[in-house]
Amino acid sequence: MKILISLVAFAMTLALSTQSLAEEAAHGGGHGGGHGDLAAKMNALFPPKEANPARRDVPAKPELVSPAYFATIKADKANLEWKAIEGVEYHVQVATDANFKWLVANEYHVKGNNFEVAGLEAGHHYFWRVAAVKPNNWNTFRKSFFATSMFATPAK
């Protein structure tokens, strides 16, 4: 019974909308019709944004400098450095696992070409990576590939 009622309601909706669409087409529907070209006026108020191909450009991948891969850091903090790329900010992550699930640091707007990570624990391996992002690309989140390395802290 519910199916029958649904089918009848659907048929009535279809019949009414078809008649309405036919009347609109007869009066120049779809092109502003009886609304005095309202669509054109509204589009003039809110023009589409102009495309900026430079926003789609992905910056170069950073080149890591120090600490070297598998270096030993004997302090509770480390200064991470990479070669600077002009006109970008950096996304820096430090984690205790290679998949970057257990993050120690996750900084999005690093301005310079170095980052100090503190609070390191002895006897751990730390993985770190850096990606370059143009400052106007944060909303589209188009960034370079991550450059990845790791270092270790010896057990005490």
MISE-301334 format. One record per residue (C-alpha): x, y, z; residue in three letters. Coordinates in nm, 4 decimals, decimal comma. Layout:
N
east=X north=Y up=Z residuo=Ala .
...
***
This chain:
156
east=0,0000 north=0,0000 up=0,0000 residuo=Met .
east=0,2841 north=0,2396 up=0,0879 residuo=Lys .
east=0,4450 north=0,1711 up=-0,2479 residuo=Ile .
east=0,1211 north=0,2466 up=-0,4296 residuo=Leu .
east=0,0788 north=0,5784 up=-0,2437 residuo=Ile .
east=0,4421 north=0,6691 up=-0,3218 residuo=Ser .
east=0,3930 north=0,5947 up=-0,6916 residuo=Leu .
east=0,0751 north=0,8062 up=-0,7059 residuo=Val .
east=0,2512 north=1,0956 up=-0,5295 residuo=Ala .
east=0,5443 north=1,0680 up=-0,7702 residuo=Phe .
east=0,3127 north=1,0648 up=-1,0734 residuo=Ala .
east=0,1263 north=1,3740 up=-0,9482 residuo=Met .
east=0,4536 north=1,5590 up=-0,8817 residuo=Thr .
east=0,5792 north=1,4718 up=-1,2271 residuo=Leu .
east=0,2558 north=1,5835 up=-1,3916 residuo=Ala .
east=0,2489 north=1,9165 up=-1,2055 residuo=Leu .
east=0,6156 north=1,9963 up=-1,2667 residuo=Ser .
east=0,5894 north=1,9073 up=-1,6357 residuo=Thr .
east=0,2985 north=2,1488 up=-1,6777 residuo=Gln .
east=0,4893 north=2,4194 up=-1,4881 residuo=Ser .
east=0,7998 north=2,3695 up=-1,7027 residuo=Leu .
east=0,5915 north=2,3830 up=-2,0203 residuo=Ala .
east=0,4364 north=2,7153 up=-1,9120 residuo=Glu .
east=0,7784 north=2,8590 up=-1,8274 residuo=Glu .
east=0,9184 north=2,7551 up=-2,1672 residuo=Ala .
east=0,6231 north=2,9190 up=-2,3420 residuo=Ala .
east=0,7103 north=3,2494 up=-2,1736 residuo=His .
east=1,0812 north=3,2391 up=-2,2583 residuo=Gly .
east=1,1689 north=3,0394 up=-1,9458 residuo=Gly .
east=1,5213 north=2,9626 up=-1,8485 residuo=Gly .
east=1,6536 north=3,2965 up=-1,9775 residuo=His .
east=1,5329 north=3,5379 up=-1,7143 residuo=Gly .
east=1,1709 north=3,5116 up=-1,8288 residuo=Gly .
east=0,9333 north=3,7323 up=-1,6345 residuo=Gly .
east=1,1984 north=3,8389 up=-1,3836 residuo=His .
east=1,3424 north=4,1229 up=-1,5893 residuo=Gly .
east=1,6706 north=3,9392 up=-1,6491 residuo=Asp .
east=1,7355 north=3,8998 up=-1,2768 residuo=Leu .
east=1,9990 north=3,6311 up=-1,3291 residuo=Ala .
east=2,2160 north=3,8640 up=-1,5393 residuo=Ala .
east=2,1836 north=4,1404 up=-1,2793 residuo=Lys .
east=2,2829 north=3,9045 up=-0,9954 residuo=Met .
east=2,5794 north=3,7705 up=-1,1904 residuo=Asn .
east=2,6960 north=4,1275 up=-1,2468 residuo=Ala .
east=2,6894 north=4,1858 up=-0,8694 residuo=Leu .
east=2,8911 north=3,8704 up=-0,7978 residuo=Phe .
east=3,1288 north=3,8107 up=-1,0892 residuo=Pro .
east=3,3264 north=3,4855 up=-1,0925 residuo=Pro .
east=3,6831 north=3,4988 up=-0,9604 residuo=Lys .
east=3,9549 north=3,5260 up=-1,2196 residuo=Glu .
east=4,1778 north=3,2212 up=-1,2488 residuo=Ala .
east=4,5315 north=3,2646 up=-1,1165 residuo=Asn .
east=4,7542 north=2,9859 up=-1,2537 residuo=Pro .
east=5,0399 north=3,0881 up=-1,0207 residuo=Ala .
east=4,8334 north=2,9677 up=-0,7232 residuo=Arg .
east=4,8431 north=2,6144 up=-0,8632 residuo=Arg .
east=5,2238 north=2,6077 up=-0,8806 residuo=Asp .
east=5,3806 north=2,3678 up=-0,6342 residuo=Val .
east=5,7053 north=2,4881 up=-0,4761 residuo=Pro .
east=6,0287 north=2,2895 up=-0,4928 residuo=Ala .
east=6,0981 north=2,0134 up=-0,2416 residuo=Lys .
east=6,3250 north=2,1355 up=0,0414 residuo=Pro .
east=6,6768 north=1,9954 up=0,0725 residuo=Glu .
east=6,7562 north=1,8920 up=0,4310 residuo=Leu .
east=7,0923 north=2,0001 up=0,5764 residuo=Val .
east=7,1148 north=1,8901 up=0,9388 residuo=Ser .
east=7,1058 north=1,6819 up=1,1411 residuo=Pro .
east=7,2348 north=1,4262 up=0,8930 residuo=Ala .
east=7,0428 north=1,1023 up=0,8435 residuo=Tyr .
east=7,0740 north=0,8773 up=1,1505 residuo=Phe .
east=7,2817 north=1,1368 up=1,3383 residuo=Ala .
east=7,2995 north=1,1111 up=1,7159 residuo=Thr .
east=7,1669 north=1,4064 up=1,9159 residuo=Ile .
east=7,2868 north=1,4032 up=2,2777 residuo=Lys .
east=7,0650 north=1,6883 up=2,3996 residuo=Ala .
east=6,6941 north=1,7184 up=2,4748 residuo=Asp .
east=6,6506 north=1,9532 up=2,1770 residuo=Lys .
east=6,7629 north=1,9579 up=1,8143 residuo=Ala .
east=6,7945 north=2,2327 up=1,5545 residuo=Asn .
east=6,6573 north=2,1088 up=1,2208 residuo=Leu .
east=6,7904 north=2,2921 up=0,9138 residuo=Glu .
east=6,7237 north=2,2850 up=0,5397 residuo=Trp .
east=6,8211 north=2,4945 up=0,2384 residuo=Lys .
east=6,6013 north=2,8002 up=0,1999 residuo=Ala .
east=6,3573 north=2,8381 up=-0,0899 residuo=Ile .
east=6,2586 north=3,1930 up=-0,1773 residuo=Glu .
east=5,9000 north=3,3051 up=-0,1249 residuo=Gly .
east=5,7731 north=3,0059 up=0,0767 residuo=Val .
east=5,6770 north=2,9015 up=0,4281 residuo=Glu .
east=5,7356 north=2,5517 up=0,5597 residuo=Tyr .
east=5,5326 north=2,2709 up=0,7134 residuo=His .
east=5,7551 north=2,0861 up=0,9636 residuo=Val .
east=5,6693 north=1,7588 up=1,1352 residuo=Gln .
east=5,8673 north=1,5577 up=1,3905 residuo=Val .
east=5,7463 north=1,2151 up=1,5036 residuo=Ala .
east=5,8594 north=0,9059 up=1,6897 residuo=Thr .
east=5,7491 north=0,6760 up=1,4058 residuo=Asp .
east=5,8272 north=0,6653 up=1,0343 residuo=Ala .
east=5,4578 north=0,6983 up=0,9414 residuo=Asn .
east=5,4274 north=1,0285 up=1,1333 residuo=Phe .
east=5,1360 north=0,9005 up=1,3395 residuo=Lys .
east=5,2889 north=0,9946 up=1,6773 residuo=Trp .
east=5,3790 north=1,3600 up=1,6233 residuo=Leu .
east=5,6096 north=1,5459 up=1,8596 residuo=Val .
east=5,5824 north=1,8695 up=1,6567 residuo=Ala .
east=5,3527 north=1,9765 up=1,3731 residuo=Asn .
east=5,4145 north=2,3379 up=1,2713 residuo=Glu .
east=5,2459 north=2,4827 up=0,9612 residuo=Tyr .
east=5,3789 north=2,8380 up=0,9252 residuo=His .
east=5,7546 north=2,8141 up=0,9800 residuo=Val .
east=5,9069 north=3,1248 up=0,8210 residuo=Lys .
east=6,2825 north=3,0529 up=0,8297 residuo=Gly .
east=6,4864 north=2,7571 up=0,7113 residuo=Asn .
east=6,5333 north=2,6050 up=1,0555 residuo=Asn .
east=6,3197 north=2,4743 up=1,3392 residuo=Phe .
east=6,4106 north=2,3841 up=1,6957 residuo=Glu .
east=6,2356 north=2,0844 up=1,8448 residuo=Val .
east=6,2593 north=2,0494 up=2,2232 residuo=Ala .
east=6,1552 north=1,7867 up=2,4749 residuo=Gly .
east=6,3393 north=1,4975 up=2,3098 residuo=Leu .
east=6,3640 north=1,1805 up=2,5171 residuo=Glu .
east=6,6757 north=0,9644 up=2,5384 residuo=Ala .
east=6,6803 north=0,6285 up=2,3598 residuo=Gly .
east=6,4406 north=0,7185 up=2,0764 residuo=His .
east=6,4516 north=0,7552 up=1,7020 residuo=His .
east=6,2936 north=1,0757 up=1,5714 residuo=Tyr .
east=6,1727 north=1,1198 up=1,2155 residuo=Phe .
east=6,1384 north=1,4673 up=1,0705 residuo=Trp .
east=6,0152 north=1,6099 up=0,7448 residuo=Arg .
east=5,9706 north=1,9482 up=0,5802 residuo=Val .
east=5,7466 north=2,0626 up=0,2931 residuo=Ala .
east=5,7460 north=2,4051 up=0,1250 residuo=Ala .
east=5,4200 north=2,5967 up=0,0824 residuo=Val .
east=5,3646 north=2,9302 up=-0,0885 residuo=Lys .
east=5,2005 north=3,1654 up=0,1642 residuo=Pro .
east=4,8967 north=3,2198 up=-0,0627 residuo=Asn .
east=4,8506 north=2,8427 up=-0,1141 residuo=Asn .
east=4,7568 north=2,7451 up=0,2423 residuo=Trp .
east=4,3858 north=2,7565 up=0,1568 residuo=Asn .
east=4,4350 north=2,5080 up=-0,1295 residuo=Thr .
east=4,7039 north=2,3242 up=0,0696 residuo=Phe .
east=4,9196 north=2,2711 up=-0,2390 residuo=Arg .
east=5,2649 north=2,2050 up=-0,1070 residuo=Lys .
east=5,5825 north=2,0381 up=-0,2188 residuo=Ser .
east=5,6669 north=1,6798 up=-0,1438 residuo=Phe .
east=5,8071 north=1,6240 up=0,2040 residuo=Phe .
east=6,1834 north=1,5866 up=0,2434 residuo=Ala .
east=6,2307 north=1,3285 up=0,5199 residuo=Thr .
east=6,5142 north=1,2303 up=0,7509 residuo=Ser .
east=6,5681 north=1,0880 up=1,0995 residuo=Met .
east=6,7990 north=1,1161 up=1,3975 residuo=Phe .
east=6,8484 north=0,9262 up=1,7215 residuo=Ala .
east=6,8919 north=1,0163 up=2,0865 residuo=Thr .
east=7,1192 north=0,7701 up=2,2721 residuo=Pro .
east=7,0006 north=0,5942 up=2,5864 residuo=Ala .
east=7,1435 north=0,7427 up=2,9060 residuo=Lys .
***
